[in-house]
Amino acid sequence: AFNGYCNTISKDHLQTVASKLKVALGREALHLVKVIPSLLTILGDLDDETEEDQDCVDAQKRLQYLLCQFVSVISSCSGSPVTLFLDDLQWADP
């Protein structure tokens, strides 16, 4: 859903969203681009200076933080509320 959302951002708001995302995500943005590939079209080229030697627990926490930052930025830049519909959530791992 976020991948599709990145493709719908209007050109008028693209620069504003991009600058706010760069500030909010920082150098860790590359990790979020792996999950949301269309984010790269908003952010442009990113430096590949992130460390990959962290364990799974740290990676999961980092991804959760980055997703929260992403949602925070897109909801603050959007003129309308952002609604997430989580279908079949009962099948998700605990």
C-alpha positions as CSV (number, residue, x, y, z in Angstrom):
1,A,0.0,0.0,0.0
2,F,2.8,2.4,0.8
3,N,4.5,1.6,-2.5
4,G,1.4,2.6,-4.3
5,Y,1.0,5.7,-2.2
6,C,4.5,6.9,-3.2
7,N,3.4,6.8,-6.8
8,T,0.3,9.0,-6.1
9,I,2.0,12.0,-4.5
10,S,1.5,15.0,-6.7
11,K,4.4,16.9,-8.2
12,D,3.3,20.0,-6.2
13,H,3.9,18.2,-2.9
14,L,6.8,16.0,-4.0
15,Q,9.6,18.3,-2.9
16,T,8.0,19.1,0.4
17,V,7.4,15.4,1.2
18,A,10.9,14.5,0.0
19,S,12.6,17.1,2.2
20,K,10.6,16.1,5.3
21,L,11.3,12.4,4.7
22,K,15.0,13.0,4.3
23,V,15.1,14.8,7.7
24,A,12.9,12.2,9.4
25,L,14.6,9.1,8.0
26,G,18.1,10.3,7.8
27,R,20.8,7.9,6.6
28,E,18.5,5.0,7.6
29,A,16.2,5.7,4.6
30,L,17.9,3.0,2.6
31,H,16.5,0.4,4.9
32,L,12.9,1.6,4.2
33,V,13.6,1.8,0.5
34,K,14.2,-2.0,0.6
35,V,10.6,-2.4,1.8
36,I,9.0,0.5,-0.1
37,P,10.9,0.6,-3.5
38,S,8.9,3.5,-4.9
39,L,10.2,5.7,-2.0
40,L,13.4,5.9,-4.0
41,T,11.6,8.0,-6.7
42,I,10.7,10.5,-4.0
43,L,14.0,10.6,-2.2
44,G,16.3,10.3,-5.2
45,D,19.7,8.6,-4.9
46,L,20.8,7.6,-1.4
47,D,24.2,6.9,-0.1
48,D,24.8,3.3,0.8
49,E,26.6,4.0,4.1
50,T,24.4,2.0,6.4
51,E,25.7,-0.9,8.5
52,E,24.4,-4.3,7.7
53,D,25.9,-6.3,10.6
54,Q,23.1,-5.7,13.1
55,D,21.0,-8.6,14.5
56,C,17.4,-9.3,13.6
57,V,16.0,-7.6,16.8
58,D,17.7,-4.3,16.0
59,A,16.7,-4.6,12.3
60,Q,13.0,-5.1,13.3
61,K,13.0,-2.2,15.7
62,R,14.7,0.0,13.1
63,L,12.1,-0.9,10.5
64,Q,9.2,-0.2,12.9
65,Y,10.7,3.2,13.8
66,L,11.3,4.1,10.1
67,L,7.7,3.0,9.2
68,C,6.3,5.2,12.0
69,Q,8.4,8.1,10.8
70,F,7.2,7.6,7.3
71,V,3.6,7.5,8.3
72,S,4.1,10.6,10.5
73,V,5.5,12.6,7.6
74,I,3.0,11.5,5.0
75,S,0.1,12.2,7.4
76,S,1.4,15.7,8.2
77,C,2.0,16.6,4.5
78,S,-1.4,15.2,3.4
79,G,-4.3,17.5,3.3
80,S,-6.6,14.6,4.2
81,P,-6.4,11.9,6.9
82,V,-4.4,8.8,6.2
83,T,-6.3,5.6,6.8
84,L,-4.7,2.2,7.0
85,F,-6.9,-0.8,6.3
86,L,-5.3,-4.0,7.8
87,D,-7.1,-6.9,6.1
88,D,-6.7,-10.4,7.4
89,L,-4.7,-9.3,10.4
90,Q,-5.6,-12.5,12.3
91,W,-3.1,-14.3,10.0
92,A,-0.2,-12.1,11.1
93,D,2.6,-13.6,13.2
94,P,2.4,-12.5,16.9
